[in-house]
Amino acid sequence: MSQQIEIEFKNLLTKDEFHRIQKVFQIKSNDFSKQINYYFDTGIFSLKEFGSALRIREKDGFFELTLKQPAKEGLLETNQKINSVEAEKMLHHLIFPEGTIKTIFQDLNINILELEYLGSLTTFRAEQIYKGGLLVFDHSYYLNTEDFEIEYEVTNREEGQKIFLDLLSEHKIPLRNTENKIKRFFAAKNNLSFRKEK
């Protein structure tokens, strides 16, 4: 189990902007690795109401359960390694693995029996160290949606924000209001539900 404060800046890009900045940083197609996020919440979105998010991430045959919660600065991210059997039980039978995250849920008075599997988001990701932070290039697919995004993960908010804004300005990329992936996933899911109801 590990915990860390996540401070990151993100910006959605057009496909052309993504490929342009990818070339600038000499990111090749084989630099991207595939990861799949599987998202969970209750039927009434209790986690979302807390400003929190729960996922299983699958990467290179390994699985990690992650809970993100609001912190004074950024998000508190709690990560718990799980095995493929535990991941399978949670995805297909909603059997929650034992460990720190289950304890946190109990402390929050969220009934884990009410959790539902909501769907998955697949990302092809490349990373590069940049000016003391981690620059992340993400190409994602979810719910009939495709998007392109750049993220900058840092330890100092003020310095990181300046570097990130300078980077966007230097490459003539407009600053766009960009929600995190799970919020974009929820928005796409709500949009699909709305169209089905119509």
Backbone as ProteinMPNN parsed JSONL, in Angstrom:
{"seq_chain_A": "MSQQIEIEFKNLLTKDEFHRIQKVFQIKSNDFSKQINYYFDTGIFSLKEFGSALRIREKDGFFELTLKQPAKEGLLETNQKINSVEAEKMLHHLIFPEGTIKTIFQDLNINILELEYLGSLTTFRAEQIYKGGLLVFDHSYYLNTEDFEIEYEVTNREEGQKIFLDLLSEHKIPLRNTENKIKRFFAAKNNLSFRKEK", "coords_chain_A": {"N_chain_A": [[0.848, -1.184, 0.0], [0.516, 2.233, -0.786], [0.646, 5.783, -0.283], [0.13, 9.002, -1.654], [0.38, 12.505, -2.377], [-1.2, 13.897, -5.066], [-0.371, 16.189, -7.446], [-1.244, 17.75, -10.255], [-1.335, 19.108, -13.576], [-3.467, 19.531, -16.355], [-4.399, 19.281, -19.801], [-6.638, 19.174, -22.446], [-6.051, 18.206, -25.809], [-6.183, 18.832, -29.361], [-6.22, 16.37, -31.977], [-4.28, 16.998, -33.896], [-2.667, 18.851, -32.464], [-1.711, 17.175, -30.473], [-0.164, 15.287, -31.912], [1.698, 17.01, -32.936], [3.074, 18.081, -30.675], [4.01, 15.736, -29.694], [5.918, 15.062, -31.601], [7.735, 17.155, -31.175], [8.782, 16.489, -28.671], [9.933, 14.162, -29.328], [8.596, 11.714, -29.057], [7.968, 8.448, -29.735], [5.904, 5.995, -31.445], [6.259, 3.483, -30.267], [6.892, 4.181, -27.71], [4.675, 4.396, -26.21], [2.6, 2.924, -23.755], [0.056, 0.558, -22.885], [-2.74, 0.992, -20.777], [-5.488, 0.094, -18.684], [-8.247, 1.507, -17.146], [-10.602, 0.644, -14.741], [-13.67, 1.625, -13.593], [-15.505, 2.425, -10.571], [-18.443, 3.07, -8.624], [-21.125, 3.977, -6.39], [-24.658, 3.384, -6.969], [-25.869, 5.835, -6.584], [-23.815, 7.529, -6.871], [-22.03, 8.024, -4.655], [-19.272, 8.243, -4.092], [-18.42, 10.123, -5.971], [-19.829, 12.311, -4.997], [-18.386, 12.8, -2.688], [-16.194, 13.845, -3.848], [-14.416, 11.994, -4.626], [-12.795, 9.082, -6.129], [-12.774, 5.773, -7.444], [-10.846, 3.142, -8.715], [-9.695, 0.316, -10.647], [-6.569, -0.287, -11.978], [-5.164, -1.731, -14.8], [-2.125, -2.839, -15.981], [0.43, -4.008, -17.979], [-0.165, -6.637, -17.214], [-0.396, -6.463, -14.487], [-2.221, -5.439, -11.552], [-3.778, -2.691, -9.89], [-5.442, -1.255, -7.202], [-6.968, 1.808, -6.722], [-7.747, 4.602, -4.753], [-8.887, 7.846, -4.932], [-8.905, 10.852, -3.159], [-10.114, 14.065, -2.033], [-7.644, 16.463, -1.067], [-5.849, 18.849, 0.986], [-4.161, 20.153, -0.727], [-4.231, 19.352, -4.017], [-4.805, 15.87, -4.731], [-5.341, 13.118, -2.534], [-3.899, 10.112, -3.012], [-4.444, 6.765, -2.706], [-2.922, 3.728, -3.077], [-3.179, 0.294, -3.798], [-1.773, -2.746, -4.307], [-3.152, -5.437, -6.104], [-3.987, -8.858, -6.892], [-4.562, -10.774, -9.928], [-6.732, -12.475, -9.525], [-8.143, -11.259, -7.415], [-8.792, -8.869, -8.7], [-10.435, -9.816, -10.754], [-12.547, -10.894, -9.221], [-13.586, -8.559, -8.136], [-14.338, -7.099, -10.397], [-16.201, -8.786, -11.678], [-17.838, -9.877, -9.739], [-18.094, -8.06, -7.76], [-16.72, -8.297, -5.349], [-15.009, -7.023, -2.772], [-11.541, -6.449, -2.309], [-9.552, -7.296, 0.584], [-7.902, -4.928, 2.765], [-6.192, -1.703, 2.995], [-7.775, 0.205, 1.577], [-10.359, -0.753, 1.72], [-10.759, -0.428, 4.456], [-10.684, 2.379, 4.632], [-13.042, 2.987, 3.279], [-14.896, 1.975, 5.075], [-14.472, 3.744, 7.181], [-15.449, 6.041, 5.998], [-18.061, 5.513, 5.98], [-19.242, 4.389, 3.72], [-21.043, 2.024, 2.034], [-19.649, -0.795, 0.842], [-20.945, -2.797, -0.419], [-22.726, -1.605, -2.032], [-21.413, -0.745, -4.221], [-20.876, -0.384, -7.742], [-19.797, -1.637, -10.895], [-18.785, 0.507, -13.393], [-17.652, 0.798, -15.925], [-14.999, 0.948, -18.432], [-11.889, 2.635, -19.252], [-9.526, 3.067, -21.694], [-6.134, 3.793, -22.042], [-3.403, 4.939, -23.94], [-0.221, 5.584, -23.075], [2.569, 7.785, -22.761], [5.578, 8.847, -21.189], [7.69, 11.496, -19.965], [10.473, 12.974, -18.388], [10.452, 16.341, -17.404], [11.696, 19.413, -16.799], [11.9, 19.051, -13.958], [9.514, 17.816, -13.35], [6.951, 15.402, -14.29], [6.071, 14.807, -17.516], [3.241, 13.872, -19.252], [1.832, 12.036, -21.864], [-1.235, 11.321, -23.14], [-3.45, 9.188, -24.836], [-6.684, 8.428, -25.148], [-9.473, 6.094, -24.976], [-12.946, 5.647, -24.594], [-16.292, 4.682, -24.043], [-17.368, 5.181, -26.748], [-15.871, 7.426, -27.254], [-12.996, 9.395, -28.007], [-10.02, 10.833, -26.876], [-7.352, 13.279, -26.504], [-4.605, 14.174, -24.515], [-2.503, 16.158, -22.402], [-0.517, 15.907, -19.526], [0.944, 17.256, -16.549], [2.836, 16.326, -13.948], [3.691, 17.239, -10.697], [5.577, 18.349, -7.766], [5.519, 20.795, -6.594], [3.098, 23.167, -6.582], [2.89, 25.92, -7.511], [5.281, 26.431, -9.016], [5.072, 24.34, -10.852], [2.69, 24.95, -12.209], [3.376, 27.327, -13.553], [5.435, 26.415, -15.278], [3.963, 24.601, -16.809], [1.985, 26.223, -18.036], [3.656, 27.915, -19.496], [4.717, 26.055, -21.254], [2.446, 25.321, -22.785], [1.886, 27.797, -23.954], [4.233, 28.274, -25.399], [4.015, 26.358, -27.385], [1.793, 27.145, -28.657], [-0.738, 26.228, -27.817], [-4.021, 26.351, -26.804], [-5.209, 27.083, -23.471], [-7.338, 24.868, -21.944], [-10.321, 24.157, -20.164], [-10.083, 21.366, -18.338], [-11.325, 18.413, -17.233], [-10.624, 15.653, -14.941], [-9.895, 12.219, -15.915], [-11.862, 10.367, -14.962], [-14.059, 11.996, -14.488], [-14.574, 12.886, -17.059], [-15.221, 10.468, -18.161], [-17.582, 9.883, -16.702], [-19.171, 11.999, -17.653], [-19.42, 11.32, -20.35], [-20.743, 8.902, -20.062], [-23.15, 9.714, -18.888], [-24.133, 11.238, -20.99], [-24.519, 9.277, -22.928], [-26.523, 7.788, -21.652], [-28.552, 9.698, -21.587], [-29.107, 10.032, -24.299], [-30.056, 7.509, -24.896], [-32.382, 7.459, -23.373], [-33.911, 9.349, -24.693]], "CA_chain_A": [[0.0, 0.0, 0.0], [1.242, 3.499, -0.785], [-0.167, 6.989, -0.365], [0.863, 10.165, -2.119], [-0.418, 13.649, -2.809], [-1.075, 14.061, -6.519], [-0.555, 17.55, -7.965], [-1.018, 17.67, -11.696], [-2.031, 20.026, -14.469], [-3.834, 18.762, -17.533], [-5.018, 20.047, -20.876], [-7.038, 18.412, -23.614], [-5.467, 18.662, -27.065], [-6.732, 18.268, -30.584], [-5.368, 15.307, -32.511], [-3.126, 17.642, -34.547], [-1.79, 19.387, -31.419], [-1.087, 16.042, -29.793], [0.902, 14.732, -32.755], [2.732, 18.041, -33.097], [3.91, 18.143, -29.471], [4.65, 14.421, -29.622], [7.128, 15.155, -32.432], [8.671, 18.073, -30.518], [9.435, 15.761, -27.577], [10.492, 12.93, -29.928], [7.886, 10.548, -28.527], [7.655, 7.534, -30.836], [4.723, 5.161, -31.195], [6.577, 2.379, -29.35], [7.086, 4.716, -26.362], [3.378, 4.36, -25.527], [2.187, 1.648, -23.163], [-1.396, 0.486, -22.711], [-3.286, 0.737, -19.447], [-6.955, 0.128, -18.657], [-8.857, 1.89, -15.874], [-11.955, 0.148, -14.514], [-14.21, 2.568, -12.623], [-16.573, 1.977, -9.674], [-19.108, 4.005, -7.711], [-22.44, 3.447, -6.018], [-25.712, 3.78, -7.9], [-26.193, 7.255, -6.399], [-22.539, 8.238, -7.017], [-21.575, 8.485, -3.337], [-17.859, 8.641, -4.168], [-18.379, 11.382, -6.727], [-20.306, 13.358, -4.085], [-17.269, 13.078, -1.78], [-15.06, 14.325, -4.637], [-13.484, 10.866, -4.656], [-12.908, 8.171, -7.268], [-12.212, 4.435, -7.208], [-10.582, 2.433, -9.965], [-8.634, -0.686, -10.779], [-5.767, -0.059, -13.19], [-4.449, -2.904, -15.325], [-0.99, -2.443, -16.826], [1.457, -5.054, -18.123], [-0.566, -7.847, -16.505], [-0.477, -6.194, -13.058], [-3.435, -4.71, -11.178], [-3.653, -1.824, -8.726], [-6.67, -0.605, -6.771], [-6.627, 3.178, -6.327], [-8.786, 5.511, -4.272], [-8.468, 9.248, -4.919], [-9.742, 11.66, -2.267], [-9.662, 15.461, -1.967], [-6.671, 16.809, -0.041], [-5.693, 20.305, 1.116], [-3.576, 20.549, -2.009], [-4.249, 18.207, -4.927], [-5.601, 14.703, -4.339], [-4.659, 12.047, -1.813], [-4.043, 8.889, -3.794], [-4.085, 5.546, -1.979], [-2.744, 2.642, -4.039], [-3.063, -1.034, -3.194], [-1.555, -3.81, -5.297], [-4.016, -6.607, -5.978], [-3.646, -9.85, -7.904], [-5.55, -10.916, -10.998], [-7.933, -13.126, -8.98], [-8.866, -10.214, -6.676], [-9.335, -7.944, -9.702], [-11.537, -10.532, -11.414], [-13.673, -10.986, -8.273], [-14.199, -7.244, -7.971], [-14.953, -6.696, -11.659], [-17.315, -9.632, -12.102], [-18.718, -10.264, -8.629], [-18.091, -6.941, -6.814], [-16.162, -8.723, -4.066], [-13.969, -6.032, -2.49], [-10.365, -7.058, -1.672], [-9.179, -6.825, 1.916], [-6.762, -4.018, 2.765], [-6.324, -0.321, 3.465], [-8.841, 0.954, 0.917], [-11.614, -1.232, 2.311], [-10.843, 0.221, 5.763], [-11.03, 3.789, 4.398], [-14.464, 3.0, 2.941], [-15.642, 1.775, 6.319], [-14.359, 5.007, 7.925], [-16.285, 7.035, 5.317], [-19.451, 5.016, 6.049], [-19.759, 4.027, 2.4], [-21.294, 0.587, 1.994], [-18.997, -1.343, -0.342], [-21.889, -3.692, -1.094], [-23.502, -0.793, -2.971], [-20.573, -0.366, -5.357], [-21.19, -0.94, -9.057], [-18.779, -1.448, -11.937], [-19.381, 1.454, -14.331], [-17.094, 0.686, -17.264], [-13.538, 1.075, -18.512], [-11.253, 3.641, -20.098], [-8.214, 2.568, -22.13], [-5.202, 4.875, -22.362], [-2.045, 4.689, -24.42], [0.502, 6.63, -22.344], [4.024, 7.949, -22.821], [6.016, 9.767, -20.137], [9.025, 12.066, -20.127], [10.858, 13.945, -17.36], [10.51, 17.683, -17.994], [11.891, 20.523, -15.865], [11.656, 18.674, -12.571], [8.231, 17.131, -13.205], [6.719, 14.314, -15.241], [5.174, 15.18, -18.601], [2.533, 12.656, -19.637], [1.078, 12.127, -23.113], [-2.288, 10.307, -23.044], [-4.44, 9.026, -25.913], [-7.647, 7.581, -24.445], [-10.72, 5.636, -25.605], [-13.965, 5.233, -23.624], [-17.708, 4.947, -24.351], [-17.483, 5.803, -28.082], [-15.166, 8.714, -27.202], [-11.531, 9.365, -28.12], [-9.456, 12.153, -26.601], [-5.909, 13.45, -26.413], [-4.394, 14.994, -23.315], [-1.157, 16.243, -21.846], [-0.541, 16.15, -18.089], [2.237, 17.577, -15.941], [2.779, 15.946, -12.538], [4.739, 17.99, -9.993], [5.505, 18.366, -6.3], [5.294, 22.187, -6.207], [1.991, 23.653, -7.42], [3.136, 27.207, -8.173], [6.31, 26.256, -10.042], [4.544, 23.439, -11.88], [1.693, 25.652, -13.017], [4.079, 28.257, -14.447], [6.114, 25.627, -16.321], [2.953, 24.017, -17.689], [1.386, 27.294, -18.844], [4.689, 28.336, -20.446], [4.806, 25.005, -22.27], [1.299, 25.473, -23.683], [2.056, 29.052, -24.698], [5.353, 28.095, -26.339], [3.591, 25.511, -28.505], [0.551, 27.727, -29.195], [-1.875, 25.367, -27.47], [-4.891, 27.088, -25.878], [-5.549, 26.476, -22.188], [-8.73, 24.402, -21.955], [-10.821, 23.615, -18.9], [-9.979, 19.914, -18.535], [-11.637, 17.568, -16.076], [-9.833, 14.429, -14.943], [-10.448, 11.165, -16.778], [-13.097, 9.748, -14.466], [-15.155, 12.953, -14.698], [-14.892, 12.844, -18.492], [-15.903, 9.185, -18.345], [-18.95, 10.065, -16.19], [-19.902, 12.893, -18.565], [-19.741, 10.539, -21.557], [-21.745, 7.892, -19.671], [-24.419, 10.44, -18.726], [-24.559, 11.635, -22.325], [-25.037, 8.069, -23.573], [-27.785, 7.459, -20.997], [-29.531, 10.694, -21.995], [-29.502, 9.745, -25.689], [-30.871, 6.275, -24.884], [-33.703, 7.808, -22.838], [-34.638, 10.074, -25.739]], "C_chain_A": [[0.886, 1.237, 0.0], [0.245, 4.641, -0.862], [0.708, 8.133, -0.826], [-0.115, 11.271, -2.471], [-0.138, 13.862, -4.296], [-1.376, 15.51, -6.881], [-0.25, 17.492, -9.445], [-1.85, 18.713, -12.424], [-2.307, 19.274, -15.757], [-4.515, 19.663, -18.549], [-5.372, 19.106, -22.02], [-6.437, 19.04, -24.866], [-6.298, 18.151, -28.231], [-5.776, 17.179, -31.053], [-4.114, 15.899, -33.145], [-2.151, 18.197, -33.519], [-1.029, 18.269, -30.725], [0.075, 15.492, -30.611], [2.041, 15.741, -32.943], [3.654, 18.072, -31.881], [4.627, 16.806, -29.229], [5.955, 14.431, -30.426], [8.18, 16.039, -31.777], [9.466, 17.345, -29.433], [9.985, 14.394, -28.02], [9.911, 11.673, -29.28], [7.468, 9.678, -29.706], [6.491, 6.622, -30.449], [5.03, 4.025, -30.218], [6.946, 2.857, -27.942], [5.793, 4.654, -25.54], [3.104, 2.965, -24.976], [0.691, 1.722, -22.869], [-1.747, 0.251, -21.249], [-4.802, 0.871, -19.511], [-7.406, 0.487, -17.246], [-10.279, 1.355, -15.823], [-12.545, 0.956, -13.36], [-15.4, 2.003, -11.845], [-17.172, 3.166, -8.928], [-20.413, 3.344, -7.293], [-23.464, 3.938, -7.038], [-26.094, 5.244, -7.783], [-24.915, 8.108, -6.379], [-22.049, 8.845, -5.695], [-20.126, 8.963, -3.372], [-17.715, 9.982, -4.869], [-18.808, 12.539, -5.836], [-19.237, 13.752, -3.072], [-16.079, 13.706, -2.522], [-14.001, 13.255, -4.795], [-13.712, 9.991, -5.889], [-12.214, 6.862, -6.935], [-12.026, 3.733, -8.549], [-9.653, 1.254, -9.701], [-7.89, -0.328, -12.057], [-5.033, -1.339, -13.547], [-3.353, -2.419, -16.259], [0.05, -3.557, -16.805], [1.129, -6.306, -17.302], [-0.656, -7.682, -15.0], [-1.704, -5.327, -12.775], [-3.185, -3.892, -9.919], [-5.0, -1.167, -8.465], [-6.297, 0.776, -6.235], [-7.867, 3.936, -5.893], [-8.198, 6.913, -4.263], [-9.457, 10.039, -4.082], [-9.224, 13.093, -2.253], [-8.67, 15.65, -0.823], [-6.564, 18.335, -0.01], [-5.109, 20.879, -0.163], [-3.52, 19.315, -2.902], [-5.179, 17.107, -4.424], [-4.738, 13.739, -3.541], [-4.963, 10.755, -2.555], [-3.549, 7.71, -2.972], [-4.068, 4.393, -2.974], [-2.522, 1.325, -3.314], [-2.905, -2.067, -4.309], [-2.532, -4.948, -5.044], [-3.623, -7.605, -7.064], [-4.792, -10.005, -8.906], [-6.849, -11.566, -10.505], [-8.788, -12.103, -8.23], [-9.523, -9.225, -7.641], [-10.553, -8.559, -10.384], [-12.768, -10.599, -10.51], [-14.38, -9.636, -8.123], [-14.937, -6.821, -9.245], [-16.225, -7.485, -11.969], [-18.303, -9.978, -10.987], [-18.807, -9.184, -7.543], [-17.69, -7.371, -5.407], [-14.931, -7.867, -3.796], [-12.769, -6.69, -1.814], [-10.086, -6.463, -0.294], [-8.0, -5.851, 1.795], [-7.138, -2.607, 3.18], [-7.522, 0.392, 2.866], [-10.209, 0.515, 1.453], [-11.84, -0.57, 3.682], [-11.246, 1.684, 5.626], [-12.523, 3.907, 4.082], [-15.323, 2.852, 4.198], [-15.625, 3.047, 7.157], [-15.246, 6.097, 7.326], [-17.773, 6.675, 5.379], [-20.079, 4.821, 4.669], [-19.871, 2.507, 2.354], [-20.703, 0.005, 0.705], [-19.915, -2.309, -1.091], [-22.735, -2.934, -2.121], [-22.69, -0.369, -4.194], [-21.022, -1.071, -6.631], [-20.006, -0.698, -9.996], [-19.415, -0.622, -13.054], [-18.858, 1.343, -15.763], [-15.6, 0.956, -17.247], [-13.113, 2.186, -19.458], [-9.853, 3.135, -20.42], [-7.345, 3.737, -22.563], [-3.894, 4.312, -22.889], [-1.209, 5.871, -23.94], [2.001, 6.589, -22.602], [4.412, 9.001, -21.793], [7.429, 10.259, -20.417], [9.29, 13.049, -18.988], [11.028, 15.308, -18.032], [10.575, 18.727, -16.887], [11.46, 20.189, -14.438], [10.327, 17.992, -12.305], [8.123, 16.015, -14.228], [5.672, 14.763, -16.25], [4.572, 13.903, -19.17], [1.691, 12.916, -20.887], [0.06, 10.993, -23.128], [-3.24, 10.362, -24.236], [-5.435, 7.998, -25.394], [-8.891, 7.273, -25.267], [-11.685, 5.193, -24.508], [-15.342, 5.612, -24.155], [-17.906, 5.711, -25.662], [-16.819, 7.177, -28.155], [-13.672, 8.474, -27.337], [-11.037, 10.754, -27.742], [-7.945, 12.09, -26.425], [-5.63, 14.464, -25.314], [-2.91, 15.039, -22.977], [-1.301, 16.583, -20.366], [0.865, 16.49, -17.623], [2.121, 17.331, -14.446], [3.982, 16.546, -11.806], [4.59, 17.824, -8.483], [5.248, 19.775, -5.787], [4.258, 22.807, -7.137], [2.346, 24.924, -8.183], [4.152, 27.077, -9.302], [5.771, 25.417, -11.197], [3.555, 24.128, -12.792], [2.359, 26.599, -14.006], [4.75, 27.512, -15.596], [5.107, 25.089, -17.32], [2.33, 25.076, -18.599], [2.381, 27.82, -19.875], [4.814, 27.335, -21.59], [3.665, 25.138, -23.287], [1.464, 26.704, -24.563], [3.128, 28.908, -25.779], [4.924, 27.305, -27.573], [2.221, 25.915, -29.062], [-0.666, 26.794, -29.015], [-2.755, 26.13, -26.483], [-5.122, 26.326, -24.574], [-7.033, 26.124, -22.206], [-9.108, 23.872, -20.581], [-10.925, 22.1, -19.051], [-10.243, 19.176, -17.236], [-10.732, 16.337, -16.097], [-10.585, 13.319, -15.684], [-11.764, 10.601, -16.267], [-14.287, 10.696, -14.63], [-15.554, 12.995, -16.168], [-15.631, 11.549, -18.823], [-17.359, 9.296, -17.891], [-19.784, 10.92, -17.134], [-20.326, 12.143, -19.821], [-20.821, 9.509, -21.249], [-23.121, 8.539, -19.514], [-25.004, 10.831, -20.074], [-25.156, 10.447, -23.082], [-26.397, 7.696, -22.997], [-28.899, 8.405, -21.453], [-30.032, 10.413, -23.411], [-30.367, 8.49, -25.762], [-32.283, 6.575, -24.395], [-34.556, 8.531, -23.87], [-35.155, 9.106, -26.793]], "O_chain_A": [[1.893, 1.283, 0.707], [-0.844, 4.506, -1.419], [1.875, 8.233, -0.446], [-1.271, 11.022, -2.815], [1.011, 13.989, -4.717], [-2.482, 16.002, -6.658], [0.881, 17.213, -9.84], [-2.908, 19.139, -11.96], [-1.486, 18.474, -16.204], [-5.127, 20.672, -18.2], [-4.533, 18.345, -22.502], [-6.329, 20.262, -24.966], [-7.025, 17.166, -28.108], [-4.647, 17.087, -30.57], [-3.014, 15.376, -32.961], [-0.94, 18.039, -33.671], [0.158, 18.404, -30.428], [1.162, 15.258, -30.083], [3.202, 15.359, -33.09], [4.875, 18.087, -32.03], [5.706, 16.761, -28.638], [6.966, 13.882, -29.991], [9.37, 15.726, -31.811], [10.67, 17.555, -29.29], [10.435, 13.591, -27.203], [10.623, 10.709, -28.996], [6.706, 10.113, -30.569], [6.144, 6.5, -29.275], [4.168, 3.641, -29.427], [7.275, 2.044, -27.078], [5.815, 4.838, -24.323], [3.344, 1.959, -25.644], [0.137, 2.796, -22.638], [-1.137, -0.577, -20.573], [-5.335, 1.659, -20.292], [-6.998, -0.147, -16.273], [-11.068, 1.578, -16.741], [-11.981, 0.972, -12.266], [-16.192, 1.22, -12.37], [-16.482, 4.145, -8.64], [-20.761, 2.273, -7.791], [-23.168, 4.8, -7.866], [-26.582, 5.841, -8.743], [-24.929, 9.254, -5.93], [-21.701, 10.024, -5.63], [-19.789, 9.972, -2.753], [-16.981, 10.861, -4.416], [-18.228, 13.624, -5.9], [-19.182, 14.904, -2.643], [-15.075, 14.057, -1.902], [-12.837, 13.552, -5.063], [-14.706, 10.148, -6.598], [-11.199, 6.839, -6.238], [-12.917, 3.727, -9.399], [-8.94, 1.196, -8.699], [-8.506, -0.094, -13.097], [-4.37, -1.95, -12.71], [-3.614, -1.682, -17.209], [0.491, -3.99, -15.74], [2.025, -6.955, -16.762], [-0.959, -8.643, -14.293], [-2.166, -4.582, -13.639], [-2.483, -4.326, -9.005], [-5.62, -0.601, -9.366], [-5.41, 0.897, -5.391], [-8.897, 3.919, -6.567], [-7.148, 7.151, -3.668], [-10.671, 9.928, -4.253], [-8.029, 13.32, -2.44], [-8.832, 15.074, 0.253], [-7.116, 19.024, -0.868], [-5.509, 21.949, -0.623], [-2.839, 18.342, -2.578], [-6.195, 17.372, -3.782], [-3.555, 13.562, -3.831], [-6.119, 10.358, -2.706], [-2.382, 7.657, -2.586], [-5.069, 4.114, -3.632], [-1.77, 1.254, -2.342], [-3.792, -2.236, -5.145], [-2.718, -5.373, -3.903], [-2.993, -7.228, -8.052], [-5.862, -9.423, -8.731], [-7.931, -11.254, -11.001], [-10.008, -12.078, -8.384], [-10.658, -8.797, -7.43], [-11.575, -7.897, -10.565], [-13.893, -10.39, -10.965], [-15.603, -9.572, -8.0], [-16.028, -6.255, -9.178], [-17.206, -6.926, -12.461], [-19.453, -10.328, -11.251], [-19.498, -9.357, -6.539], [-18.232, -6.89, -4.412], [-13.929, -7.971, -4.503], [-12.947, -7.421, -0.839], [-10.349, -5.287, -0.042], [-7.206, -5.932, 0.857], [-8.246, -2.351, 3.651], [-8.222, 1.116, 3.575], [-11.107, 1.34, 1.616], [-12.963, -0.199, 4.023], [-12.056, 2.18, 6.408], [-13.19, 4.823, 4.563], [-16.343, 3.523, 4.354], [-16.631, 3.4, 7.773], [-15.738, 6.97, 8.042], [-18.628, 7.421, 4.902], [-21.272, 5.051, 4.471], [-18.899, 1.796, 2.609], [-21.198, 0.277, -0.388], [-19.686, -2.602, -2.264], [-23.38, -3.545, -2.973], [-23.212, 0.286, -5.096], [-21.488, -2.21, -6.596], [-19.311, 0.314, -9.897], [-20.454, -0.998, -13.597], [-19.537, 1.747, -16.706], [-15.007, 1.167, -16.189], [-13.864, 2.613, -20.335], [-9.083, 2.81, -19.516], [-7.772, 4.573, -23.359], [-3.352, 3.342, -22.358], [-1.445, 7.012, -24.338], [2.617, 5.525, -22.655], [3.657, 9.944, -21.552], [8.249, 9.559, -21.011], [8.43, 13.866, -18.66], [11.659, 15.422, -19.083], [9.619, 18.902, -16.131], [10.742, 20.958, -13.799], [10.034, 17.627, -11.166], [9.08, 15.718, -14.944], [4.534, 15.062, -15.89], [5.292, 12.97, -19.526], [0.939, 13.888, -20.955], [0.443, 9.823, -23.129], [-3.76, 11.418, -24.596], [-5.087, 6.831, -25.217], [-9.31, 8.054, -26.122], [-11.302, 4.455, -23.601], [-15.542, 6.72, -24.653], [-18.538, 6.767, -25.678], [-17.16, 7.993, -29.012], [-13.145, 7.475, -26.846], [-11.57, 11.751, -28.229], [-7.352, 11.029, -26.229], [-6.319, 15.477, -25.193], [-2.165, 14.092, -23.231], [-2.105, 17.437, -19.993], [1.851, 16.065, -18.224], [1.395, 18.041, -13.751], [5.129, 16.388, -12.227], [3.621, 17.245, -7.992], [4.8, 19.939, -4.652], [4.502, 22.958, -8.334], [2.121, 24.993, -9.392], [3.917, 27.554, -10.413], [5.982, 25.739, -12.366], [3.569, 23.921, -14.005], [1.956, 26.669, -15.167], [4.648, 27.924, -16.751], [5.347, 25.109, -18.527], [2.168, 24.848, -19.798], [1.998, 28.135, -21.001], [4.993, 27.716, -22.747], [3.89, 25.076, -24.495], [1.212, 26.658, -25.767], [2.956, 29.355, -26.913], [5.412, 27.553, -28.675], [1.581, 25.174, -29.808], [-1.482, 26.608, -29.917], [-2.274, 26.521, -25.419], [-5.216, 25.099, -24.562], [-7.88, 26.982, -22.454], [-8.305, 23.216, -19.916], [-11.761, 21.606, -19.807], [-9.49, 19.294, -16.269], [-10.144, 16.008, -17.127], [-11.757, 13.469, -16.031], [-12.686, 10.377, -17.051], [-15.405, 10.246, -14.883], [-16.735, 13.125, -16.49], [-16.542, 11.531, -19.651], [-18.267, 8.86, -18.598], [-20.949, 10.619, -17.393], [-21.448, 12.305, -20.3], [-21.708, 9.267, -22.067], [-24.13, 7.985, -19.95], [-26.216, 10.765, -20.279], [-26.159, 10.582, -23.783], [-27.315, 7.335, -23.734], [-30.034, 7.984, -21.676], [-31.224, 10.538, -23.693], [-31.289, 8.405, -26.574], [-33.259, 6.033, -24.915], [-35.772, 8.35, -23.919], [-35.794, 9.526, -27.757]]}, "name": "protein", "num_of_chains": 1, "seq": "MSQQIEIEFKNLLTKDEFHRIQKVFQIKSNDFSKQINYYFDTGIFSLKEFGSALRIREKDGFFELTLKQPAKEGLLETNQKINSVEAEKMLHHLIFPEGTIKTIFQDLNINILELEYLGSLTTFRAEQIYKGGLLVFDHSYYLNTEDFEIEYEVTNREEGQKIFLDLLSEHKIPLRNTENKIKRFFAAKNNLSFRKEK"}
